[in-house]
Protein backbone atom coordinates (compact mmCIF):
# COMPACT_ATOMS: atom_id res chain seq x y z
CA UNK A 1 0.00 0.00 0.00
CA UNK A 2 1.67 3.21 -1.22
CA UNK A 3 1.86 6.25 1.06
CA UNK A 4 2.86 9.53 -0.68
CA UNK A 5 3.72 11.12 2.67
CA UNK A 6 6.01 8.23 3.61
CA UNK A 7 7.71 8.40 0.22
CA UNK A 8 8.22 12.17 0.48
CA UNK A 9 9.52 12.01 4.05
CA UNK A 10 12.02 9.30 3.17
CA UNK A 11 13.35 10.84 -0.06
CA UNK A 12 13.28 14.49 1.05
CA UNK A 13 16.73 14.31 2.65
CA UNK A 14 18.98 12.41 0.24
CA UNK A 15 21.94 12.32 2.63
CA UNK A 16 19.87 10.82 5.44
CA UNK A 17 18.34 8.34 2.99
CA UNK A 18 21.85 7.30 1.91
CA UNK A 19 22.83 6.73 5.55
CA UNK A 20 19.70 4.64 6.13
CA UNK A 21 20.30 2.52 3.03
CA UNK A 22 23.97 2.11 3.93
CA UNK A 23 22.97 0.65 7.27
CA UNK A 24 20.49 -1.77 5.67
CA UNK A 25 22.92 -2.79 2.91
CA UNK A 26 25.73 -3.33 5.41
CA UNK A 27 23.52 -5.54 7.56
CA UNK A 28 22.23 -7.54 4.57
CA UNK A 29 25.70 -8.13 3.09
CA UNK A 30 27.29 -9.05 6.41
CA UNK A 31 24.49 -11.40 7.45
CA UNK A 32 24.24 -13.09 4.02
CA UNK A 33 27.99 -13.59 3.76
CA UNK A 34 28.35 -14.89 7.31
CA UNK A 35 25.36 -17.22 7.07
CA UNK A 36 26.55 -18.37 3.64
CA UNK A 37 29.95 -19.11 5.16
CA UNK A 38 28.27 -20.91 8.05
CA UNK A 39 26.19 -23.15 5.78
CA UNK A 40 29.17 -23.71 3.49
CA UNK A 41 31.32 -24.61 6.48
CA UNK A 42 28.73 -27.08 7.75
CA UNK A 43 28.34 -28.86 4.40
CA UNK A 44 32.08 -28.95 3.79
CA UNK A 45 32.77 -30.65 7.13
CA UNK A 46 30.54 -33.57 6.17
CA UNK A 47 30.88 -33.63 2.38
CA UNK A 48 32.93 -36.86 2.35
CA UNK A 49 30.27 -38.57 4.47
CA UNK A 50 27.31 -37.16 2.53
CA UNK A 51 28.78 -38.32 -0.82
CA UNK A 52 29.99 -41.71 0.42
CA UNK A 53 27.08 -43.66 -1.15
CA UNK A 54 27.01 -45.74 2.05
CA UNK A 55 23.98 -46.40 4.24
CA UNK A 56 25.92 -47.14 7.42
CA UNK A 57 29.33 -46.17 8.82
CA UNK A 58 31.11 -48.59 11.17
CA UNK A 59 33.50 -46.75 13.49
CA UNK A 60 35.60 -47.46 16.54
CA UNK A 61 33.74 -46.84 19.77
CA UNK A 62 32.76 -43.24 20.51
CA UNK A 63 34.27 -41.58 17.45
CA UNK A 64 32.54 -38.16 17.35
CA UNK A 65 33.74 -36.91 13.95
CA UNK A 66 35.29 -38.10 10.71
CA UNK A 67 38.87 -36.87 11.12
CA UNK A 68 39.65 -38.54 14.45
CA UNK A 69 41.60 -41.34 12.68
CA UNK A 70 40.90 -44.10 15.23
CA UNK A 71 41.76 -47.45 13.61
CA UNK A 72 39.73 -50.65 13.73
CA UNK A 73 40.84 -54.17 12.82
CA UNK A 74 40.12 -55.28 9.27
CA UNK A 75 38.73 -58.60 10.54
CA UNK A 76 35.57 -56.69 11.51
CA UNK A 77 34.89 -56.32 7.77
CA UNK A 78 34.40 -60.09 7.29
CA UNK A 79 32.18 -60.30 10.36
CA UNK A 80 29.98 -57.51 9.02
CA UNK A 81 29.72 -59.03 5.55
CA UNK A 82 28.12 -62.08 7.15
CA UNK A 83 25.44 -60.05 8.93
CA UNK A 84 21.88 -60.47 7.53
CA UNK A 85 20.74 -57.41 5.59
CA UNK A 86 24.24 -56.31 4.53
CA UNK A 87 24.46 -56.16 0.74
CA UNK A 88 28.02 -54.83 0.63
CA UNK A 89 30.73 -53.73 3.06
CA UNK A 90 34.00 -52.05 2.11
CA UNK A 91 37.14 -50.81 3.83
CA UNK A 92 37.73 -47.09 4.10
CA UNK A 93 40.80 -45.19 5.29
CA UNK A 94 40.71 -41.54 6.33
CA UNK A 95 44.03 -40.29 7.64
CA UNK A 96 46.34 -37.29 7.56
CA UNK A 97 49.69 -37.51 5.73
CA UNK A 98 52.49 -35.37 4.27
CA UNK A 99 52.48 -34.52 0.56
CA UNK A 100 55.91 -33.56 -0.83
CA UNK A 101 55.86 -31.25 -3.83
CA UNK A 102 58.42 -31.33 -6.66
CA UNK A 103 60.16 -28.30 -5.13
CA UNK A 104 60.52 -30.08 -1.79
CA UNK A 105 57.81 -28.12 0.02
CA UNK A 106 55.41 -30.13 2.17
CA UNK A 107 51.66 -29.90 2.56
CA UNK A 108 49.35 -31.77 4.92
CA UNK A 109 46.73 -33.77 3.03
CA UNK A 110 43.80 -35.97 4.05
CA UNK A 111 44.06 -39.44 2.54
CA UNK A 112 40.74 -41.05 1.53
CA UNK A 113 41.32 -44.70 0.73
CA UNK A 114 38.53 -46.86 -0.74
CA UNK A 115 37.88 -49.77 -3.09
CA UNK A 116 37.98 -48.44 -6.70
CA UNK A 117 35.90 -51.41 -7.88
CA UNK A 118 33.05 -50.40 -5.58
CA UNK A 119 33.51 -46.62 -5.11
CA UNK A 120 31.92 -46.49 -1.63
CA UNK A 121 33.59 -43.42 -0.14
CA UNK A 122 35.19 -42.53 -3.46
CA UNK A 123 35.40 -39.19 -5.30
CA UNK A 124 32.61 -37.49 -7.21
CA UNK A 125 32.49 -34.75 -9.87
CA UNK A 126 35.44 -36.17 -11.81
CA UNK A 127 36.54 -33.85 -14.61
CA UNK A 128 39.63 -35.81 -15.71
CA UNK A 129 40.65 -39.43 -15.34
CA UNK A 130 38.68 -42.40 -14.05
CA UNK A 131 38.20 -43.96 -10.63
CA UNK A 132 39.45 -47.30 -11.97
CA UNK A 133 42.78 -45.62 -12.79
CA UNK A 134 43.45 -45.78 -9.04
CA UNK A 135 44.02 -49.52 -9.44
CA UNK A 136 47.33 -48.68 -11.10
CA UNK A 137 50.34 -48.53 -8.77
CA UNK A 138 50.27 -45.52 -6.40
CA UNK A 139 47.50 -43.66 -8.30
CA UNK A 140 45.82 -40.69 -6.61
CA UNK A 141 43.03 -38.27 -7.50
CA UNK A 142 42.97 -34.69 -6.22
CA UNK A 143 40.67 -31.71 -6.68
CA UNK A 144 41.68 -29.19 -9.32
CA UNK A 145 41.17 -26.38 -6.79
CA UNK A 146 44.26 -27.58 -4.92
CA UNK A 147 46.56 -27.85 -7.95
CA UNK A 148 48.59 -24.82 -6.90
CA UNK A 149 48.73 -25.89 -3.25
CA UNK A 150 50.00 -29.36 -4.15
CA UNK A 151 52.19 -28.20 -7.04
CA UNK A 152 50.21 -30.26 -9.58
CA UNK A 153 49.91 -29.20 -13.22
CA UNK A 154 48.63 -32.23 -15.12
CA UNK A 155 47.80 -35.92 -14.96
CA UNK A 156 50.80 -38.23 -14.81
CA UNK A 157 52.96 -36.13 -12.48
CA UNK A 158 54.65 -38.00 -9.66
CA UNK A 159 54.98 -36.82 -6.05
CA UNK A 160 55.66 -38.34 -2.65
CA UNK A 161 53.29 -39.00 0.23
CA UNK A 162 55.15 -39.89 3.41
CA UNK A 163 58.04 -41.20 1.36
CA UNK A 164 55.88 -43.29 -0.98
CA UNK A 165 55.48 -42.61 -4.69
CA UNK A 166 52.13 -41.05 -5.69
CA UNK A 167 51.08 -40.49 -9.31
CA UNK A 168 48.18 -38.17 -10.18
CA UNK A 169 45.65 -40.01 -12.37
CA UNK A 170 42.64 -37.70 -12.19
CA UNK A 171 41.04 -34.49 -11.01
CA UNK A 172 37.72 -33.68 -9.36
CA UNK A 173 35.94 -30.33 -9.21
CA UNK A 174 34.33 -28.81 -6.13
CA UNK A 175 35.53 -31.22 -3.42
CA UNK A 176 36.72 -28.74 -0.82
CA UNK A 177 38.15 -29.40 2.59
CA UNK A 178 37.03 -27.11 5.43
CA UNK A 179 40.59 -27.27 6.79
CA UNK A 180 43.87 -26.68 4.96
CA UNK A 181 44.14 -30.44 4.22
CA UNK A 182 43.11 -31.26 0.62
CA UNK A 183 41.49 -34.65 0.07
CA UNK A 184 43.64 -37.17 -1.80
CA UNK A 185 41.64 -40.17 -3.05
CA UNK A 186 43.42 -43.46 -3.60
CA UNK A 187 42.96 -47.22 -3.37
CA UNK A 188 42.74 -48.46 0.20
CA UNK A 189 45.99 -50.48 0.04
CA UNK A 190 47.86 -47.38 -1.11
CA UNK A 191 46.17 -45.33 1.59
CA UNK A 192 47.51 -47.70 4.25
CA UNK A 193 51.03 -47.12 2.92
CA UNK A 194 50.59 -43.34 2.70
CA UNK A 195 49.18 -43.21 6.24
CA UNK A 196 51.76 -45.65 7.66
CA UNK A 197 48.97 -47.95 8.84
CA UNK A 198 49.38 -51.72 9.36
CA UNK A 199 47.77 -53.75 6.60
CA UNK A 200 45.29 -55.26 9.06
CA UNK A 201 43.97 -51.84 10.17
CA UNK A 202 41.49 -49.46 8.56
CA UNK A 203 39.63 -46.39 9.79
CA UNK A 204 36.01 -47.15 8.85
CA UNK A 205 33.83 -49.77 7.23
CA UNK A 206 31.15 -48.54 4.84
CA UNK A 207 27.99 -50.61 4.47
CA UNK A 208 25.27 -50.80 1.83
CA UNK A 209 22.10 -52.42 3.08
CA UNK A 210 20.11 -54.89 0.99
CA UNK A 211 17.18 -53.43 -0.97
CA UNK A 212 14.04 -53.17 1.14
CA UNK A 213 15.88 -53.80 4.42
CA UNK A 214 15.58 -51.14 7.12
CA UNK A 215 18.91 -49.58 8.15
CA UNK A 216 17.98 -49.71 11.84
CA UNK A 217 17.42 -53.45 11.57
CA UNK A 218 20.82 -53.96 9.97
CA UNK A 219 22.42 -51.75 12.60
CA UNK A 220 20.97 -53.88 15.40
CA UNK A 221 22.14 -57.03 13.64
CA UNK A 222 25.68 -55.68 13.34
CA UNK A 223 25.85 -54.53 16.96
CA UNK A 224 24.63 -57.94 18.10
CA UNK A 225 27.41 -59.76 16.24
CA UNK A 226 30.36 -57.34 16.17
CA UNK A 227 31.93 -56.01 19.35
CA UNK A 228 33.70 -52.72 20.12
CA UNK A 229 32.23 -50.74 17.22
CA UNK A 230 29.60 -48.08 16.74
CA UNK A 231 27.16 -48.22 13.83
CA UNK A 232 25.87 -44.92 12.48
CA UNK A 233 23.68 -44.02 9.54
CA UNK A 234 25.25 -41.67 7.02
CA UNK A 235 23.00 -38.73 8.08
CA UNK A 236 23.79 -39.38 11.77
CA UNK A 237 27.55 -39.44 11.26
CA UNK A 238 27.30 -36.36 9.05
CA UNK A 239 25.40 -34.44 11.74
CA UNK A 240 27.87 -35.56 14.41
CA UNK A 241 30.81 -34.29 12.36
CA UNK A 242 29.03 -31.02 11.57
CA UNK A 243 28.12 -30.54 15.22
CA UNK A 244 31.67 -31.17 16.39
CA UNK A 245 33.32 -28.67 14.08
CA UNK A 246 30.65 -25.98 14.28
CA UNK A 247 29.78 -26.13 17.98
CA UNK A 248 32.45 -27.87 20.00
CA UNK A 249 35.34 -26.12 18.27
CA UNK A 250 33.56 -22.76 18.40
CA UNK A 251 34.19 -22.05 14.70
CA UNK A 252 30.50 -22.04 13.79
CA UNK A 253 29.59 -19.94 16.83
CA UNK A 254 32.09 -17.26 15.79
CA UNK A 255 30.51 -17.02 12.33
CA UNK A 256 27.00 -16.80 13.77
CA UNK A 257 28.10 -14.07 16.20
CA UNK A 258 29.44 -12.05 13.28
CA UNK A 259 26.07 -12.41 11.53
CA UNK A 260 24.28 -11.31 14.71
CA UNK A 261 26.60 -8.31 14.93
CA UNK A 262 25.59 -7.30 11.41
CA UNK A 263 21.94 -7.48 12.41
CA UNK A 264 22.52 -5.34 15.53
CA UNK A 265 24.53 -2.72 13.65
CA UNK A 266 21.96 -2.54 10.89
CA UNK A 267 19.12 -2.25 13.39
CA UNK A 268 20.83 0.59 15.28
CA UNK A 269 21.68 2.57 12.13
CA UNK A 270 18.21 2.13 10.63
CA UNK A 271 16.47 2.93 13.92
CA UNK A 272 18.52 6.09 14.36
CA UNK A 273 17.96 7.40 10.85
CA UNK A 274 14.24 6.58 10.73
CA UNK A 275 13.83 8.21 14.13
CA UNK A 276 15.70 11.31 12.93
CA UNK A 277 13.58 11.45 9.76
CA UNK A 278 10.41 11.17 11.85
CA UNK A 279 11.50 13.90 14.26
CA UNK A 280 12.25 16.22 11.32
CA UNK A 281 8.58 15.96 10.39
CA UNK A 282 7.17 15.86 13.89
CA UNK A 283 5.04 19.00 13.34
CA UNK A 284 3.51 17.47 10.23
CA UNK A 285 2.50 14.41 12.24
CA UNK A 286 1.18 16.74 14.94
CA UNK A 287 -0.89 18.53 12.31
CA UNK A 288 -2.30 15.22 11.09
CA UNK A 289 -3.30 14.30 14.63
CA UNK A 290 -4.85 17.76 15.15
CA UNK A 291 -6.89 17.18 11.98
CA UNK A 292 -8.17 13.94 13.44
CA UNK A 293 -5.88 11.44 11.73
CA UNK A 294 -5.96 8.17 13.70
CA UNK A 295 -2.83 6.57 15.10
CA UNK A 296 -3.21 3.76 12.56
CA UNK A 297 -2.48 6.24 9.76
CA UNK A 298 0.67 7.41 11.55
CA UNK A 299 1.70 3.78 11.94
CA UNK A 300 1.16 3.25 8.23
CA UNK A 301 3.32 6.23 7.21
CA UNK A 302 6.27 5.31 9.43
CA UNK A 303 6.12 1.59 8.66
CA UNK A 304 5.88 2.33 4.94
CA UNK A 305 9.03 4.45 5.22
CA UNK A 306 10.76 1.52 6.87
CA UNK A 307 9.45 -0.97 4.29
CA UNK A 308 10.66 1.16 1.37
CA UNK A 309 14.11 1.41 2.96
CA UNK A 310 14.06 -2.34 3.55
CA UNK A 311 13.21 -3.22 -0.06
CA UNK A 312 15.79 -0.86 -1.57
CA UNK A 313 18.49 -1.82 0.93
CA UNK A 314 17.78 -5.52 0.53
CA UNK A 315 17.96 -5.31 -3.27
CA UNK A 316 21.28 -3.47 -3.21
CA UNK A 317 22.62 -5.74 -0.49
CA UNK A 318 21.78 -8.92 -2.39
CA UNK A 319 23.37 -7.59 -5.57
CA UNK A 320 26.58 -6.86 -3.67
CA UNK A 321 26.40 -10.21 -1.87
CA UNK A 322 26.10 -12.14 -5.14
CA UNK A 323 29.12 -10.32 -6.56
CA UNK A 324 31.14 -11.08 -3.42
CA UNK A 325 30.08 -14.75 -3.47
CA UNK A 326 31.12 -15.01 -7.12
CA UNK A 327 34.60 -13.65 -6.42
CA UNK A 328 35.01 -15.48 -3.11
CA UNK A 329 34.57 -18.98 -4.55
CA UNK A 330 37.90 -19.09 -6.45
CA UNK A 331 39.61 -17.85 -3.27
CA UNK A 332 38.46 -20.98 -1.44
CA UNK A 333 35.69 -19.57 0.73
CA UNK A 334 32.89 -22.21 0.86
CA UNK A 335 29.89 -19.86 0.65
CA UNK A 336 26.47 -21.40 0.04
CA UNK A 337 23.58 -19.14 -0.95
CA UNK A 338 20.31 -21.06 -1.04
CA UNK A 339 16.86 -19.88 -2.15
CA UNK A 340 15.56 -20.11 1.41
CA UNK A 341 18.45 -17.96 2.63
CA UNK A 342 17.51 -15.34 0.01
CA UNK A 343 13.83 -15.38 1.03
CA UNK A 344 14.65 -15.53 4.73
CA UNK A 345 16.97 -12.55 4.40
CA UNK A 346 14.19 -10.51 2.81
CA UNK A 347 11.85 -11.31 5.70
CA UNK A 348 14.62 -10.54 8.21
CA UNK A 349 15.34 -7.20 6.54
CA UNK A 350 11.68 -6.21 6.71
CA UNK A 351 11.50 -7.23 10.37
CA UNK A 352 14.69 -5.32 11.16
CA UNK A 353 13.53 -2.09 9.50
CA UNK A 354 9.95 -2.25 10.76
CA UNK A 355 11.19 -3.16 14.22
CA UNK A 356 13.45 -0.12 14.17
CA UNK A 357 10.48 2.02 13.12
CA UNK A 358 8.59 1.02 16.27
CA UNK A 359 10.83 3.41 18.24
CA UNK A 360 9.59 6.30 16.10
CA UNK A 361 5.98 5.13 16.33
CA UNK A 362 6.06 5.21 20.12
CA UNK A 363 7.35 8.78 20.03
CA UNK A 364 4.88 10.13 17.48
CA UNK A 365 1.76 8.51 18.90
CA UNK A 366 2.42 10.31 22.19
CA UNK A 367 2.43 13.73 20.50
CA UNK A 368 0.06 16.38 21.82
CA UNK A 369 -1.82 17.80 18.81
CA UNK A 370 -1.90 21.18 20.62
CA UNK A 371 1.83 21.58 19.88
CA UNK A 372 0.90 22.63 16.34
CA UNK A 373 -0.70 25.83 17.65
CA UNK A 374 2.23 26.75 19.90
CA UNK A 375 4.85 29.22 18.68
C-alpha positions in Angstrom: 0.0 0.0 0.0 1.7 3.2 -1.2 1.9 6.3 1.1 2.9 9.5 -0.7 3.7 11.1 2.7 6.0 8.2 3.6 7.7 8.4 0.2 8.2 12.2 0.5 9.5 12.0 4.0 12.0 9.3 3.2 13.3 10.8 -0.1 13.3 14.5 1.1 16.7 14.3 2.7 19.0 12.4 0.2 21.9 12.3 2.6 19.9 10.8 5.4 18.3 8.3 3.0 21.8 7.3 1.9 22.8 6.7 5.5 19.7 4.6 6.1 20.3 2.5 3.0 24.0 2.1 3.9 23.0 0.6 7.3 20.5 -1.8 5.7 22.9 -2.8 2.9 25.7 -3.3 5.4 23.5 -5.5 7.6 22.2 -7.5 4.6 25.7 -8.1 3.1 27.3 -9.0 6.4 24.5 -11.4 7.4 24.2 -13.1 4.0 28.0 -13.6 3.8 28.3 -14.9 7.3 25.4 -17.2 7.1 26.5 -18.4 3.6 30.0 -19.1 5.2 28.3 -20.9 8.0 26.2 -23.2 5.8 29.2 -23.7 3.5 31.3 -24.6 6.5 28.7 -27.1 7.7 28.3 -28.9 4.4 32.1 -29.0 3.8 32.8 -30.7 7.1 30.5 -33.6 6.2 30.9 -33.6 2.4 32.9 -36.9 2.4 30.3 -38.6 4.5 27.3 -37.2 2.5 28.8 -38.3 -0.8 30.0 -41.7 0.4 27.1 -43.7 -1.2 27.0 -45.7 2.0 24.0 -46.4 4.2 25.9 -47.1 7.4 29.3 -46.2 8.8 31.1 -48.6 11.2 33.5 -46.7 13.5 35.6 -47.5 16.5 33.7 -46.8 19.8 32.8 -43.2 20.5 34.3 -41.6 17.5 32.5 -38.2 17.4 33.7 -36.9 13.9 35.3 -38.1 10.7 38.9 -36.9 11.1 39.7 -38.5 14.4 41.6 -41.3 12.7 40.9 -44.1 15.2 41.8 -47.5 13.6 39.7 -50.6 13.7 40.8 -54.2 12.8 40.1 -55.3 9.3 38.7 -58.6 10.5 35.6 -56.7 11.5 34.9 -56.3 7.8 34.4 -60.1 7.3 32.2 -60.3 10.4 30.0 -57.5 9.0 29.7 -59.0 5.5 28.1 -62.1 7.2 25.4 -60.0 8.9 21.9 -60.5 7.5 20.7 -57.4 5.6 24.2 -56.3 4.5 24.5 -56.2 0.7 28.0 -54.8 0.6 30.7 -53.7 3.1 34.0 -52.1 2.1 37.1 -50.8 3.8 37.7 -47.1 4.1 40.8 -45.2 5.3 40.7 -41.5 6.3 44.0 -40.3 7.6 46.3 -37.3 7.6 49.7 -37.5 5.7 52.5 -35.4 4.3 52.5 -34.5 0.6 55.9 -33.6 -0.8 55.9 -31.3 -3.8 58.4 -31.3 -6.7 60.2 -28.3 -5.1 60.5 -30.1 -1.8 57.8 -28.1 0.0 55.4 -30.1 2.2 51.7 -29.9 2.6 49.4 -31.8 4.9 46.7 -33.8 3.0 43.8 -36.0 4.0 44.1 -39.4 2.5 40.7 -41.0 1.5 41.3 -44.7 0.7 38.5 -46.9 -0.7 37.9 -49.8 -3.1 38.0 -48.4 -6.7 35.9 -51.4 -7.9 33.0 -50.4 -5.6 33.5 -46.6 -5.1 31.9 -46.5 -1.6 33.6 -43.4 -0.1 35.2 -42.5 -3.5 35.4 -39.2 -5.3 32.6 -37.5 -7.2 32.5 -34.8 -9.9 35.4 -36.2 -11.8 36.5 -33.9 -14.6 39.6 -35.8 -15.7 40.6 -39.4 -15.3 38.7 -42.4 -14.1 38.2 -44.0 -10.6 39.5 -47.3 -12.0 42.8 -45.6 -12.8 43.4 -45.8 -9.0 44.0 -49.5 -9.4 47.3 -48.7 -11.1 50.3 -48.5 -8.8 50.3 -45.5 -6.4 47.5 -43.7 -8.3 45.8 -40.7 -6.6 43.0 -38.3 -7.5 43.0 -34.7 -6.2 40.7 -31.7 -6.7 41.7 -29.2 -9.3 41.2 -26.4 -6.8 44.3 -27.6 -4.9 46.6 -27.9 -8.0 48.6 -24.8 -6.9 48.7 -25.9 -3.3 50.0 -29.4 -4.2 52.2 -28.2 -7.0 50.2 -30.3 -9.6 49.9 -29.2 -13.2 48.6 -32.2 -15.1 47.8 -35.9 -15.0 50.8 -38.2 -14.8 53.0 -36.1 -12.5 54.7 -38.0 -9.7 55.0 -36.8 -6.0 55.7 -38.3 -2.6 53.3 -39.0 0.2 55.1 -39.9 3.4 58.0 -41.2 1.4 55.9 -43.3 -1.0 55.5 -42.6 -4.7 52.1 -41.1 -5.7 51.1 -40.5 -9.3 48.2 -38.2 -10.2 45.6 -40.0 -12.4 42.6 -37.7 -12.2 41.0 -34.5 -11.0 37.7 -33.7 -9.4 35.9 -30.3 -9.2 34.3 -28.8 -6.1 35.5 -31.2 -3.4 36.7 -28.7 -0.8 38.1 -29.4 2.6 37.0 -27.1 5.4 40.6 -27.3 6.8 43.9 -26.7 5.0 44.1 -30.4 4.2 43.1 -31.3 0.6 41.5 -34.7 0.1 43.6 -37.2 -1.8 41.6 -40.2 -3.1 43.4 -43.5 -3.6 43.0 -47.2 -3.4 42.7 -48.5 0.2 46.0 -50.5 0.0 47.9 -47.4 -1.1 46.2 -45.3 1.6 47.5 -47.7 4.2 51.0 -47.1 2.9 50.6 -43.3 2.7 49.2 -43.2 6.2 51.8 -45.7 7.7 49.0 -48.0 8.8 49.4 -51.7 9.4 47.8 -53.8 6.6 45.3 -55.3 9.1 44.0 -51.8 10.2 41.5 -49.5 8.6 39.6 -46.4 9.8 36.0 -47.2 8.9 33.8 -49.8 7.2 31.2 -48.5 4.8 28.0 -50.6 4.5 25.3 -50.8 1.8 22.1 -52.4 3.1 20.1 -54.9 1.0 17.2 -53.4 -1.0 14.0 -53.2 1.1 15.9 -53.8 4.4 15.6 -51.1 7.1 18.9 -49.6 8.1 18.0 -49.7 11.8 17.4 -53.4 11.6 20.8 -54.0 10.0 22.4 -51.8 12.6 21.0 -53.9 15.4 22.1 -57.0 13.6 25.7 -55.7 13.3 25.8 -54.5 17.0 24.6 -57.9 18.1 27.4 -59.8 16.2 30.4 -57.3 16.2 31.9 -56.0 19.3 33.7 -52.7 20.1 32.2 -50.7 17.2 29.6 -48.1 16.7 27.2 -48.2 13.8 25.9 -44.9 12.5 23.7 -44.0 9.5 25.2 -41.7 7.0 23.0 -38.7 8.1 23.8 -39.4 11.8 27.5 -39.4 11.3 27.3 -36.4 9.0 25.4 -34.4 11.7 27.9 -35.6 14.4 30.8 -34.3 12.4 29.0 -31.0 11.6 28.1 -30.5 15.2 31.7 -31.2 16.4 33.3 -28.7 14.1 30.6 -26.0 14.3 29.8 -26.1 18.0 32.5 -27.9 20.0 35.3 -26.1 18.3 33.6 -22.8 18.4 34.2 -22.0 14.7 30.5 -22.0 13.8 29.6 -19.9 16.8 32.1 -17.3 15.8 30.5 -17.0 12.3 27.0 -16.8 13.8 28.1 -14.1 16.2 29.4 -12.1 13.3 26.1 -12.4 11.5 24.3 -11.3 14.7 26.6 -8.3 14.9 25.6 -7.3 11.4 21.9 -7.5 12.4 22.5 -5.3 15.5 24.5 -2.7 13.7 22.0 -2.5 10.9 19.1 -2.2 13.4 20.8 0.6 15.3 21.7 2.6 12.1 18.2 2.1 10.6 16.5 2.9 13.9 18.5 6.1 14.4 18.0 7.4 10.9 14.2 6.6 10.7 13.8 8.2 14.1 15.7 11.3 12.9 13.6 11.5 9.8 10.4 11.2 11.8 11.5 13.9 14.3 12.3 16.2 11.3 8.6 16.0 10.4 7.2 15.9 13.9 5.0 19.0 13.3 3.5 17.5 10.2 2.5 14.4 12.2 1.2 16.7 14.9 -0.9 18.5 12.3 -2.3 15.2 11.1 -3.3 14.3 14.6 -4.9 17.8 15.1 -6.9 17.2 12.0 -8.2 13.9 13.4 -5.9 11.4 11.7 -6.0 8.2 13.7 -2.8 6.6 15.1 -3.2 3.8 12.6 -2.5 6.2 9.8 0.7 7.4 11.6 1.7 3.8 11.9 1.2 3.3 8.2 3.3 6.2 7.2 6.3 5.3 9.4 6.1 1.6 8.7 5.9 2.3 4.9 9.0 4.5 5.2 10.8 1.5 6.9 9.4 -1.0 4.3 10.7 1.2 1.4 14.1 1.4 3.0 14.1 -2.3 3.5 13.2 -3.2 -0.1 15.8 -0.9 -1.6 18.5 -1.8 0.9 17.8 -5.5 0.5 18.0 -5.3 -3.3 21.3 -3.5 -3.2 22.6 -5.7 -0.5 21.8 -8.9 -2.4 23.4 -7.6 -5.6 26.6 -6.9 -3.7 26.4 -10.2 -1.9 26.1 -12.1 -5.1 29.1 -10.3 -6.6 31.1 -11.1 -3.4 30.1 -14.8 -3.5 31.1 -15.0 -7.1 34.6 -13.6 -6.4 35.0 -15.5 -3.1 34.6 -19.0 -4.5 37.9 -19.1 -6.4 39.6 -17.8 -3.3 38.5 -21.0 -1.4 35.7 -19.6 0.7 32.9 -22.2 0.9 29.9 -19.9 0.7 26.5 -21.4 0.0 23.6 -19.1 -0.9 20.3 -21.1 -1.0 16.9 -19.9 -2.1 15.6 -20.1 1.4 18.5 -18.0 2.6 17.5 -15.3 0.0 13.8 -15.4 1.0 14.6 -15.5 4.7 17.0 -12.6 4.4 14.2 -10.5 2.8 11.9 -11.3 5.7 14.6 -10.5 8.2 15.3 -7.2 6.5 11.7 -6.2 6.7 11.5 -7.2 10.4 14.7 -5.3 11.2 13.5 -2.1 9.5 10.0 -2.3 10.8 11.2 -3.2 14.2 13.5 -0.1 14.2 10.5 2.0 13.1 8.6 1.0 16.3 10.8 3.4 18.2 9.6 6.3 16.1 6.0 5.1 16.3 6.1 5.2 20.1 7.3 8.8 20.0 4.9 10.1 17.5 1.8 8.5 18.9 2.4 10.3 22.2 2.4 13.7 20.5 0.1 16.4 21.8 -1.8 17.8 18.8 -1.9 21.2 20.6 1.8 21.6 19.9 0.9 22.6 16.3 -0.7 25.8 17.7 2.2 26.8 19.9 4.8 29.2 18.7 
